Amino acid sequence: AYEISTRDWSSDVCSSDLSGWNTITYAAQGTGDKTRGVQFNVSTVGWDHVVIGYDLRHSNTSSRYEQVQVTLDGVSFTDVALFGADVAVGDTWYSQRTVDLSAMAGVANNALFGFRVVAAFAPGGSGYVASTPGSSYGTSGTWRFDMVTVNAMPVPEPGTWALLLAGGAVVARVARRRG
């Protein structure tokens, strides 16, 4: 679940809009690893070199670890990046978290592409760790998201490729004649 909420700080360039997504209702301690968070289904048809990004604020009692996962079929998800609350203090913004998916086969030009950011157990552990040392993880802990983006480059049309290849062949011939 989520609610629109005012945020304290972010890399948001629009200072007149101080909203973000405040996520709530996380799994009980020791259950639901990588099952709660946010999910975005975004067609990448016509797009290549996909990079996703977001800003995130952890509350004191939220999970310290956030797992980024992608789907290529709209159903099954694969882990691609794990982030932690670096300074181990809640109520801190982590700006411009990015995951470059440009080298991952199947992401580009995919109508079923999606990604999610979910609460994860501590690496090698069987439970969540609170963002702030001395705090206990709690299901009422929150993550606040802002500036969720998908950046990509347009896939060149087949005619553009033919034109580029033809131009390259002409340049190669001219260079060969001069040499």
Disulfide bonds with the S-S distance in Angstrom:
none
